[in-house]
Amino acid sequence: MEGLTVEVDGSDVRLVGADRVLAVLAELAHHPAGIGLEEIARAMDSPKPTIHRALAALRRAGFAARDGYGRYILGDEFLRLAFLHHEARPDHVRVLPILEALCARYGETVHYATLDGRSVVYRSKVDPPAGQVRLTSVVGGRNPAHCTAVGKVLLAAALPTEQAVRDWAGDRPLETPTGRSLGTVEDLHRDLVRIRERGYAVDDQENEPGVNCVAVLAHLTSPTVASGAVSVSGLAYRTPLESLVDDLPAIRAIVAGEPAGSRP
C-alpha cells in the first residue's frame, strides 16, 4: 500500500490515512509562498498520487488551497482555527514554554510580567529545580515598576518623554527599596532612554539586594505591541549580571520562539 515514510525518534515510520494527511499539512506550513505537487512529492519522497490524495482531503476541509499559479498553500480555514486558538490562550499559558526554556538554560528564576500603573504584576514564573536557592516572588505578586527589569523595559515602551514619566509618577515619590534604586524622575527618564536605545533593561540589585535581572519585551499576541516582558532573575553571586547581558542574543531568541543553541 502506498504511504509516506518519515523519521520519528530515529526510526522510519510509515504513515497512512490521517497521519499521512497531517504530514502533508505540516510540510505545507514550511512553504508560505506555495509549493507545487511535484515539489512537495519530492520533498516528502513520496509518489505524486499519494500526495495528491492527501492534498485533496485537506482542500475539502479548507486546510489547503491553490493559489493563482497552481501552487498549494495553507487554507483560510486552517489559519482561522490557528489564530482563534492562539488568541484564546491566556498569556501565562502561551509564555510557559519560553520560561521553561530560559530556566533550563540558566538555572535561575524566570518571570513574565505586565504593567499595572506604578507596579508590575507577575503573571507567570518558573523556578529552578528543587534544592537550589529560589526567589520569593509569587504569581500575582507586585513590585514597583521602576525598580525591576521587567517594569523598566515596559515603562520604556510606554513613557517616551520625560513629561510622560512625570505624569506617570505623579505627586508620590519613587520608592527606593535598595540603595541602588532609581529615586528621581530625571534618573528614571535617563535610564528609560538607554533602555530604548539598547532594547533591554537590567535590575542591578535595585529591587532586592543580591538579586539582578535582565528583561526584554515579549510579543505574544502582536509583532508590534508588547503583551508583557520576560526576565531572567539571577542571584548575583551565582549568575553575575554581566553574564546575562553577554548572553542577550540567546535570551532574545528564546523569547521570540527561535532556537538559541546551547550555552557555551
N, C-alpha and C positions, 0 to 999 in steps of 0.2 A: 504494500500500500504506500502511496506517496505521502511524504511528510517532510517537515523541516527537522534538521538536527542542529542543536545548539549545545554549547558547553555550560554545564551547571556544576559548580563546585569541583571543577577539574575533570568531569566526566561528560561524554557526549550523551545527550538525551534526545530521543526522537519525539517531536511534537506532533500531535494530531488534534483535530477538532478545535475546541475553544482555545487550547494552548497555542495552536498554530496561528489562529487569527490574532491573538494578543501579541504574539511575537512580531507579526507584520505591523500591528498598530505601534508597537514600541519602535520599530525601525523607521516608520513614517515620522515619528517625533524628532528624529535626527536630521530631517530634511525639510526645514520650514519653507524653502523656496520651491519644493516639489521634487518628485523623482519619478522617472518612467518605469514601466513594468519590467523592461529588460534590466534596467539598472538595479532595481530592488531585488529581482531574482538573482542577479549576480552577487549583490551584496550579501544576500542571505544563503547563497549557494543552494538554491532550490529550483525545481522546474517552474517555468512560467505558468503552466496551468494551475499548479498548487497555489502560487501567489495570487493569481487572478481570482480564484475562488475565495480566498481569504479577503481580498480587497472588495469583492462583490458583497460579501457579508457585512463588511464594515460600512460600505456605501449605503446598504439598505437601512442600517441603524443610524446613519448620519454621522458616523465617526470618521469617515473618509470621504473625499470628494475629488473631482478632477478639475484642474484649472483650464484656462483657455488654450493652453498648449498641450493638453492631454496628459499632464503630469499629475500624480497623486499627491494630495496634501491632507492634513488633518481636517476633518469636517467641523462645521459650525456647532453641531450638537455636542461633539466631544469637548470642544472648547467651552461651550456654555456650561456643561456639567463640571468641568475642571475649575472654572472661575467661580461657579456657585459654591462648590465645596471649599475652595480656598478662602473665599470671603466669609464663609460661615464658621471657619475655625478660629477660636479665640487666640489672641496673640500669644498667651502664655503656653498654649499647646504648640502653636506654629514655631515658636522660638526654641522649644526644648531641645531638639536635636543639635542646634547651634551651641547652646550652653553646654550640653554634654560633651561635644567635641572639644570645646575650649577647656573644659575642666579636665578631660583626659589628657590633653596636650600639656597643660601647665601644672596640674595637681593643686590648683587653687580654686577658691570660691568664685563663681561667675554669676552675674546678675543681669536681669533685664528689667528696665525701669522706665516709667513715664513721668512727665512733668505735671504737677498739680499745684498751681500757684507758686508759692515760695519753696515748695517741697518736691522731692522725688518720691514716688511710690514704687516699691519693689514688686513687680508683677510675677516674677519667676526667679528661681535661684537653684543652682546646683552646687553641692558641696563636694570636696574631695573625698576619697574613700575613708571609711571608719578608721580611727586610730590616729589620724592627722589632726592638727590644730585647725579649728574652723572659726569662721566669723559668727558674730552674734546676730547678724541681720536676719529678718524674717520676711516671708512673703506677706505683703500688705503693710509692712513697716514703712516708716518715713524718715527722711533725713533732710537737712537744709540743702537746697539745690546747689547753692554757690560753694558748698564745701565738698561736693562729691564730683567725681569724674563724669558719671552719667548725667548729673544735673547740669554741670557746666557745658558739656557738649550740646545738650538740649537748649540751654539758655543762649548759647552762641548762635544757634539757628533761629531762635525766637526773638532775640533782642539785638537788632543790627546797629543801633546807635547808643551813644551814652545817655541821651534823653530817654530812650526806651528802657535802659537799665534803671534810671532814676524813677521812672514811672512804676516799674515793676517793684522796686524796693520800697517805695512809698515813704512814710514817715518813720517806720520802725528801723532801728539799726540792724545791721547784718550780724547774725550770730557768729561767734568765734569759738568753736569747741576746742581748738588747739591753738598753740602759738603760731602755727603756720597758716591758719585760716585767713581768707581774704575778708577784711573788715570794713572796707570802704567801697563806695560805688565806683570811684576812679580806678582802684586796683582791680575790681571785678571787670570793668569795661576793658581795661588793657589786656587782661587775661583772655577775655572772650574774643578780642581781635586776633590774638595769637592763635587761639583755637580754630577760628575760621580759616586762617591762613594755612595751618598745617593739617587740619582735618581730623584732629583727635584732641582729647582732653586728658589731663592727669590729675590725680589727687595725691599729692606728696605729703601724706600724713596730715591732711588738712581737716579730716573729719574724725579720725581716731588715731591716737599715737601708735606707731608701729605698723600701720596698715597703709599701703599705697595702691593706687588703681590706675588703669588706663582704660579709656572708653571711646567707642565710636558709635555713630548713628546706625540704627537698624531700620531698613526699609522693608517691612514685612508685607505691606499692602499696596505700596506705591513706589515706583522707582524715583520719584522726585520729592515726596513728602515723607519724612521720617515718622515711623509709628512709635519709636522709643529709642532707647540706647542700650548697648551691651557693654559691660565692663568685666575685666579680669582683675580681681582684688587679691593682692598678694601680701603676705606678711613680709615686712621689709627685710628682716634678717634672712629669710628663706628665698624670696624672689625679689631682688632689687628692682626698683622702678626702671632703671636703665635697661635691664634685660627685657622687660616687657615692651618698652619703646623700640628697642632694636628689632623686636620680632613683630612689629606692627603690620608688615605686609601679610604675614600669615594670619594674624588676627582678623584683618580686613577681609581676607579671602574666605575664612570660615564663616564670618558673619554674613557675607554675600552669598554663601552657599556653594563656594567653589572649593576644589581640593587644595589644601595648603601644603601637602607633602609632610614629611616627618621632620621634627625639630632637630637641628644639629646638636 
